[in-house]
Structures are given as structure tokens and as C-alpha cells.
């Protein structure tokens, strides 16, 4: 049976309420923070459900890991498809930098569309 305890503050008794501790020490990262902000602003019911069930941090950490893995996969696939190689890097550094930056920007857009803002 659940027993509720109280602390006396002045003339009032206040219930001693606390959420269970979340032992997940993983970082939620930039993608987790972006998704949390999206949930707060556009999916408040889902955000509150995760928050009150103490699953928000784990959910955001998982999402961050998925986004990082997905971004790496997309970048590598696009580099291979577009023929962006180490040889190009050695021969024409500026073209390589421009191409890789473009690929990274495209990967960010895909991650945002698929995982963060949905």
C-alpha cells in the first residue's frame, strides 16, 4: 500500500511528493533538445505523458542516438553516390569541403523531417 507522508510548513501540512529518479545518464544531445522543444510547442499531450511517466529523458536519449546514426548513414551514402572521395579531398580541397557541407546540410534536413519535427 502506498503511504503518503507530510511535512509541516508553518501552519500547513505539505505532502512529500517526488518523482522516481531517472538513472539514465545518457546525453539527450542537440536532436533530443530540438525534439523536446517541438513536443512542448506542438504535441503537449505526448510531452506531458512522457514527462509524468518518467520516460522523457530515455525517449530523448534514444531519439538522439538514432538521429546521430541516421545522419552518419545518410552522409556516407550520399558521399558514395556523388563520388566524394579522399582523392577529391587531396586534389581539390575547396570542392570537397563544399560538397561535404552540402551533403551534411541535406542530411540535417532529412533528420529534421523524419525524426525531430514529426
N, CA and C of each residue as an Amber inpcrd file, in Angstrom:
protein
   354
   0.8470000  -1.1800000   0.0000000   0.0000000   0.0000000   0.0000000
   0.8830000   1.2300000   0.0000000   0.4760000   2.2160000  -0.7030000
   1.2090000   3.4620000  -0.8160000   0.9040000   4.3510000   0.3860000
   1.9520000   4.7970000   1.0540000   1.7760000   5.6440000   2.2310000
   2.2930000   7.0360000   1.9110000   1.4590000   8.0140000   2.1260000
   1.8190000   9.4010000   1.8560000   2.2690000  10.0630000   3.1410000
   3.4080000  10.7410000   3.0890000   3.9110000  11.4510000   4.2680000
   3.7800000  12.9490000   4.0310000   3.7720000  13.6910000   5.1260000
   3.5930000  15.1400000   5.0660000   4.6790000  15.8220000   5.8790000
   4.9980000  17.0470000   5.4540000   5.9170000  17.8980000   6.2110000
   5.1530000  19.1480000   6.6260000   5.3830000  19.5770000   7.8550000
   4.6880000  20.7660000   8.3370000   5.5140000  21.9980000   7.9590000
   4.8520000  22.9130000   7.2730000   5.4810000  24.1760000   6.8840000
   4.5850000  25.2830000   7.4300000   5.0500000  25.9310000   8.4770000
   4.2160000  26.9390000   9.1340000   3.0050000  26.2610000   9.7420000
   1.8120000  26.6980000   9.3340000   0.5700000  26.1140000   9.8330000
   0.0020000  25.0460000   8.8960000   0.7190000  24.7280000   7.8310000
   0.1850000  23.8270000   6.8080000   1.0030000  22.5430000   6.7140000
   0.3280000  21.4740000   6.3540000   0.9930000  20.2070000   6.0620000
   1.0550000  20.0430000   4.5420000   2.2700000  19.8720000   4.0440000
   2.5060000  19.7330000   2.6050000   2.8940000  18.2810000   2.3270000
   2.2510000  17.6430000   1.3210000   2.6260000  16.2500000   1.0280000
   4.0570000  16.1660000   0.4840000   4.7690000  15.1430000   0.8930000
   6.1310000  14.8960000   0.4210000   6.0340000  14.0960000  -0.8760000
   6.0230000  14.8130000  -1.9920000   5.8910000  14.1740000  -3.2960000
   7.2150000  14.2880000  -4.0470000   7.5910000  13.2230000  -4.7210000
   8.8070000  13.2360000  -5.5390000   8.6500000  12.2220000  -6.6560000
   9.1770000  12.5650000  -7.8000000   9.1880000  11.6310000  -8.9150000
  10.3180000  10.6280000  -8.7120000  10.1600000   9.4310000  -9.2050000
  11.2570000   8.4710000  -9.1080000  12.4760000   8.9820000  -9.8720000
  13.6450000   8.6280000  -9.3970000  14.8560000   9.0930000 -10.0510000
  15.0590000   8.3520000 -11.3620000  15.5350000   9.0940000 -12.3680000
  15.8330000   8.5180000 -13.6630000  17.3270000   8.2070000 -13.6830000
  17.6640000   6.9510000 -13.7520000  19.0650000   6.5430000 -13.7080000
  19.7290000   6.5370000 -15.0740000  19.0420000   7.0300000 -16.0890000
  19.5920000   7.0760000 -17.4360000  20.5270000   8.2780000 -17.5440000
  21.8220000   8.0180000 -17.6160000  22.8140000   9.0930000 -17.6150000
  23.2160000   9.5080000 -19.0210000  22.5410000   8.9920000 -20.0390000
  22.8940000   9.3440000 -21.4130000  22.5380000  10.7980000 -21.7120000
  23.2930000  11.3960000 -22.5980000  23.0570000  12.7710000 -23.0130000
  21.9280000  12.7930000 -24.0400000  21.0270000  13.7590000 -23.9230000
  19.9550000  13.8470000 -24.9160000  20.4200000  14.5770000 -26.1680000
  21.5100000  15.2960000 -26.1030000  22.1060000  15.9130000 -27.2810000
  21.2340000  16.9670000 -27.9400000  21.7280000  17.4580000 -29.0540000
  21.0490000  18.5350000 -29.7640000  19.7370000  18.0500000 -30.3760000
  19.7280000  16.8300000 -30.8930000  18.4990000  16.3240000 -31.5050000
  17.4240000  16.0800000 -30.4560000  17.8020000  15.5750000 -29.3090000
  16.8460000  15.3670000 -28.2300000  16.2630000  16.6750000 -27.7340000
  17.1160000  17.6860000 -27.6110000  16.6250000  19.0020000 -27.1650000
  15.6820000  19.6220000 -28.1960000  16.0190000  19.4820000 -29.4740000
  15.1300000  20.0080000 -30.5250000  13.7750000  19.3190000 -30.4860000
  13.7960000  17.9890000 -30.3360000  12.5440000  17.2470000 -30.3210000
  11.7290000  17.5760000 -29.0710000  12.3970000  17.7570000 -27.9380000
  11.6910000  18.1320000 -26.7080000  11.0010000  19.4800000 -26.8910000
  11.6870000  20.4050000 -27.5120000  11.0880000  21.7270000 -27.7590000
   9.8910000  21.6060000 -28.7040000  10.0200000  20.7660000 -29.7210000
   8.9010000  20.5310000 -30.6410000   7.7120000  19.9240000 -29.8840000
   7.9800000  18.9340000 -29.0450000   6.8880000  18.3170000 -28.2880000
   6.2060000  19.3310000 -27.3820000   6.9770000  20.1750000 -26.7110000
   6.4010000  21.1940000 -25.8170000   5.4900000  22.1410000 -26.5700000
   5.9030000  22.5130000 -27.7870000   5.1620000  23.5300000 -28.5330000
   4.0380000  22.9790000 -29.4020000   4.1560000  21.7130000 -29.8490000
   3.1890000  21.2110000 -30.8230000   2.4970000  19.9110000 -30.4280000
   3.0450000  19.1740000 -29.4820000   2.4650000  17.8950000 -29.0630000
   2.4790000  17.8250000 -27.5420000   1.8490000  18.7760000 -26.9030000
   1.9300000  18.9370000 -25.4560000   1.4050000  17.7100000 -24.7100000
   0.3740000  17.0580000 -25.2310000  -0.1670000  15.8660000 -24.5680000
   0.8540000  14.7420000 -24.5030000   1.5460000  14.5030000 -25.6100000
   2.5800000  13.4740000 -25.6450000   3.7430000  13.8480000 -24.7390000
   4.1120000  15.1310000 -24.7410000   5.1950000  15.6040000 -23.8770000
   4.8600000  15.3570000 -22.4070000   3.6520000  15.7000000 -22.0070000
   3.2380000  15.5120000 -20.6090000   3.1670000  14.0320000 -20.2590000
   2.7210000  13.2160000 -21.2030000   2.6620000  11.7700000 -20.9600000
   4.0560000  11.2050000 -20.6950000   5.0360000  11.5770000 -21.5330000
   6.4180000  11.1260000 -21.3110000   6.9710000  11.6790000 -20.0030000
   6.6970000  12.9280000 -19.7260000   7.2270000  13.5820000 -18.5330000
   6.6880000  12.9490000 -17.2600000   5.3900000  12.7250000 -17.2010000
   4.7920000  12.1860000 -15.9860000   5.0690000  10.6910000 -15.7880000
   5.3950000   9.9990000 -16.8540000   5.7420000   8.5810000 -16.7190000
   7.2480000   8.3870000 -16.5160000   7.9820000   9.4900000 -16.4070000
   9.4380000   9.4680000 -16.1880000  10.1860000   8.7670000 -17.3210000
   9.6530000   8.8610000 -18.5290000  10.2900000   8.2370000 -19.6800000
  10.8280000   9.2740000 -20.6700000  10.6810000  10.5470000 -20.3680000
  11.0720000  11.5840000 -21.3140000  12.5680000  11.5400000 -21.6100000
  13.3930000  11.4750000 -20.5820000  14.8350000  11.5080000 -20.7870000
  15.3070000  10.3090000 -21.6150000  14.8340000   9.1330000 -21.2980000
  15.2120000   7.9250000 -22.0440000  14.7510000   8.0210000 -23.4920000
  13.5350000   8.5030000 -23.6930000  12.9930000   8.6630000 -25.0420000
  13.8500000   9.6240000 -25.8590000  14.2090000  10.7660000 -25.2610000
  15.0050000  11.7580000 -25.9770000  16.4290000  11.2700000 -26.2320000
  17.0010000  10.5360000 -25.2900000  18.3480000   9.9770000 -25.4850000
  18.3400000   8.9410000 -26.6100000  17.3090000   8.1060000 -26.6510000
  17.1850000   7.1300000 -27.7380000  17.0430000   7.8320000 -29.0890000
  16.1980000   8.8440000 -29.1270000  15.9910000   9.5850000 -30.3640000
  17.2880000  10.2530000 -30.8240000  18.0480000  10.8170000 -29.8960000
  19.3180000  11.4500000 -30.2400000  20.2870000  10.4370000 -30.8470000
  20.3800000   9.2530000 -30.2500000  21.2640000   8.2180000 -30.7810000
  20.8250000   7.7730000 -32.1650000  19.5210000   7.6120000 -32.3650000
  19.0090000   7.2300000 -33.6780000  19.3180000   8.2960000 -34.7200000
  19.1450000   9.5650000 -34.3400000  19.3970000  10.6590000 -35.2760000
  20.8770000  10.7280000 -35.6670000  21.7670000  10.5320000 -34.7060000
  23.2050000  10.5570000 -34.9990000  23.5730000   9.4090000 -35.9380000
  23.0660000   8.2140000 -35.6500000  23.3440000   7.0660000 -36.5170000
  22.7780000   7.2870000 -37.9210000  21.5580000   7.7850000 -37.9730000
  20.9020000   8.0300000 -39.2760000  21.6660000   9.0930000 -40.0650000
  22.1290000  10.1470000 -39.3960000  22.8770000  11.2130000 -40.0680000
  24.1660000  10.6660000 -40.6590000  24.8960000   9.8530000 -39.8890000
  26.1430000   9.2840000 -40.3760000  25.8870000   8.4150000 -41.6030000
  24.8340000   7.5910000 -41.5470000  24.4880000   6.7170000 -42.6680000
  24.1450000   7.5270000 -43.9150000  23.3310000   8.5430000 -43.7530000
  22.9390000   9.3800000 -44.8920000  24.1520000  10.0510000 -45.5120000
  25.0200000  10.6230000 -44.6910000  26.2030000  11.3180000 -45.1990000
  27.0890000  10.3510000 -45.9850000  27.3360000   9.1800000 -45.4250000
  28.2020000   8.2060000 -46.1090000  27.5800000   7.7390000 -47.4260000
  26.2730000   7.4920000 -47.4370000  25.6060000   7.0590000 -48.6550000
  25.6390000   8.1470000 -49.7210000  25.4100000   9.3880000 -49.3160000
  25.4110000  10.4830000 -50.2790000  26.8180000  10.7540000 -50.8120000
  27.8230000  10.6360000 -49.9630000  29.2000000  10.8100000 -50.4300000
  29.5460000   9.7490000 -51.4720000  29.1370000   8.5210000 -51.2120000
  29.4190000   7.4350000 -52.1440000  28.6750000   7.6560000 -53.4650000
  27.4080000   8.0330000 -53.3750000  26.5870000   8.2460000 -54.5660000
  27.1250000   9.3900000 -55.4260000  27.5840000  10.4570000 -54.7740000
  28.0550000  11.6370000 -55.5050000  29.5400000  11.5670000 -55.8620000
  30.1990000  10.5000000 -55.4510000  31.6040000  10.3250000 -55.7950000
  32.5490000  11.2450000 -55.0290000  32.1790000  11.5840000 -53.8100000
  33.0270000  12.4270000 -52.9610000  34.0140000  11.5010000 -52.2570000
  35.2750000  11.5310000 -52.6760000  36.2810000  10.5950000 -52.1730000
  37.4370000  11.3360000 -51.5150000  38.3030000  10.5680000 -50.9010000
  39.5220000  11.1280000 -50.3150000  40.4510000  11.6430000 -51.4110000
  40.3570000  11.0560000 -52.5850000  41.1620000  11.5270000 -53.7200000
  40.7490000  12.9500000 -54.1070000  39.4530000  13.1960000 -54.1330000
  38.9650000  14.5520000 -54.4110000  39.4360000  15.5010000 -53.3280000
  39.4150000  15.0490000 -52.0990000  39.8730000  15.8690000 -50.9830000
  41.3380000  16.2570000 -51.1610000  42.1480000  15.3120000 -51.6000000
  43.5750000  15.5860000 -51.7940000  43.8190000  16.5050000 -52.9900000
  43.0310000  16.3650000 -54.0400000  43.2530000  17.1350000 -55.2700000
  42.5930000  18.5070000 -55.2730000  41.3910000  18.5970000 -54.7280000
  40.6360000  19.8600000 -54.7710000  39.8810000  20.0320000 -53.4560000
  40.5850000  20.5400000 -52.4650000  40.0490000  20.6590000 -51.1090000
  38.7820000  21.5150000 -51.0620000  38.7470000  22.6230000 -51.7690000
  37.5840000  23.5190000 -51.6990000  36.3310000  22.8630000 -52.2720000
  36.4600000  22.1270000 -53.3610000  35.3000000  21.4190000 -53.9240000
  34.8130000  20.3490000 -52.9540000  35.7670000  19.6500000 -52.3290000
  35.4170000  18.6060000 -51.3800000  34.6700000  19.1950000 -50.1870000
  35.1850000  20.2930000 -49.6450000  34.5500000  20.9440000 -48.4930000
  33.1410000  21.3980000 -48.8460000  32.9830000  22.0270000 -50.0040000
  31.6590000  22.4800000 -50.4350000  30.6850000  21.3290000 -50.5900000
  31.1510000  20.2480000 -51.2090000  30.2820000  19.0910000 -51.4280000
  29.8870000  18.4350000 -50.1010000  30.8490000  18.2700000 -49.2000000
  30.5550000  17.6300000 -47.9080000  29.6320000  18.5140000 -47.0660000
  29.8430000  19.8140000 -47.0850000  28.9420000  20.7170000 -46.3460000
  27.5280000  20.6500000 -46.8940000  27.3920000  20.5640000 -48.2050000
  26.0790000  20.4430000 -48.8270000  25.4110000  19.1330000 -48.4080000
  26.1800000  18.0600000 -48.4110000  25.6510000  16.7530000 -48.0010000
  25.2040000  16.7880000 -46.5420000  26.0150000  17.3960000 -45.6830000
  25.6470000  17.4820000 -44.2620000  24.3820000  18.2940000 -44.0570000
  24.2240000  19.3760000 -44.8160000  23.0080000  20.1900000 -44.7120000
  21.7870000  19.3920000 -45.1640000  21.9420000  18.6320000 -46.2430000
  20.8390000  17.7840000 -46.7140000  20.4890000  16.7210000 -45.6740000
  21.5100000  16.1260000 -45.0720000  21.2760000  15.1010000 -44.0400000
  20.5300000  15.6970000 -42.8520000  20.9010000  16.9140000 -42.4510000
  20.1990000  17.5860000 -41.3350000  18.7270000  17.7890000 -41.6620000
  18.4330000  18.1990000 -42.8950000  17.0380000  18.3960000 -43.3070000
  16.2620000  17.0840000 -43.2510000  16.8920000  16.0090000 -43.6990000
  16.2350000  14.7020000 -43.6700000  15.9750000  14.2690000 -42.2270000
  16.9610000  14.4340000 -41.3630000  16.7990000  14.0680000 -39.9490000
  15.6730000  14.8820000 -39.3210000  15.6580000  16.1740000 -39.5870000
  14.5880000  17.0260000 -39.0370000  13.2210000  16.5630000 -39.4950000
  13.1060000  16.2270000 -40.7760000  11.8170000  15.8060000 -41.3390000
  11.3850000  14.4440000 -40.8180000  12.3260000  13.4960000 -40.7220000
  11.9770000  12.1260000 -40.3500000  11.8370000  11.8930000 -38.8470000
  12.6840000  12.5680000 -38.0500000  12.7340000  12.2300000 -36.6260000
  12.3820000  13.3820000 -35.6720000  12.8210000  14.5670000 -35.9710000
  12.7190000  15.6460000 -34.9970000  11.3570000  16.3360000 -35.0190000
  10.9180000  16.7870000 -36.1750000   9.6930000  17.5810000 -36.2610000
   8.5600000  16.7660000 -36.8730000   8.2680000  15.6480000 -36.2490000
   7.1570000  14.8180000 -36.7560000   6.2780000  14.3700000 -35.6000000
